[in-house]
Amino acid sequence: MNVRWSADPQMDRPASPAETGAASEMRIVRNLHEVFGERDSVRRTTTIEAIFDRDCVFSDPRGRRVGHRELEDAVVALQD
C-alpha cells in the first residue's frame, strides 16, 4: 500500500494508518457536503479543485466524466 506524505513541510514522516483514515473520512464528508450538497457554484468549484485531481473520473448511470469541469456539470445535473 502506498501512503502519501503529508503536504505539510513540517511533517517528516509518512502518515500513519489512523491519520490516513481520518483524512479519507474528512475527504468523503467534504465530497458529500461541499461538492454534491453545495448549491453555490463558486464554493463547489473551489472544493472540487481542492480535493480532486485535475483528471478525476466520475461515473454514474448517465455516463463517465473526466476532469473538474465535467464533475461540476455532473453535480449540477444531479442537483436539478
N, C-alpha and C positions, 0 to 999 in steps of 0.2 A: 504494500500500500504506500502510495506517495503522500506525504504530508507537506503542505506548503509552509514555507517560512512566513512568519508574521511580516506585514508591511512596516511595522514599527521598527525603526532603525535601532532602538534601544534593546530590542529583543534579539539575543544572540543564540537562541536555541529553537529547535522545531517545536511546533505547538503540540501539547500533549493530547491524547485522545479525548479527554474531558473538555479541553479548550476547543478542539476541532468540533466536537459535538455541540457545544454551546454556540459556536459560530454558525454552524449549519442550521441550528434551530432558529437563531436570530435571522438568518437569511430567508428561511421559509416563512417566518412571521412577516418580515418586511415585504416579501413577494406577495403574500396574501393581502395584506392591508394597504401597502404603499404602492403596489402596482395594480393588482386586479380589483382592489376596493377603492382606489383613488379616482375621483372624477375630474380633478384639476389636471389638465394635460401637462402643464409646466412641472408640477411636483412629480407626476408619474414619470415623465421623461427623465428627470433628474435621478430618480431612484433606479429606473431601468439602466441608465448609464453607469450608476454606481455599483450595482450588484450583478449585472450580466456582462459577459464577454461581448465584444462587438459582433462576433459571428455566432451568437447564441441561436439555438434552434427551438422553436415552439411548435408542437404538433397537437392537433385536436381533430375531431371528426370532419372539420371543414377544410383541413389541409395542413401543410407544413410551411412554416415561415422561418426565414433566416435573417438575423440582424435586429438591431434596436428598433428601427422604423417599422419593420414588419411585425415585431412583437407588439409595439404600440398600437398598430392597426388592428391586430387580433384582439387586444384587450378592449378597445373601443367597440368592436363588433360584438363582443360578448356582453358588454355593459348595456348595449341598446336593446 
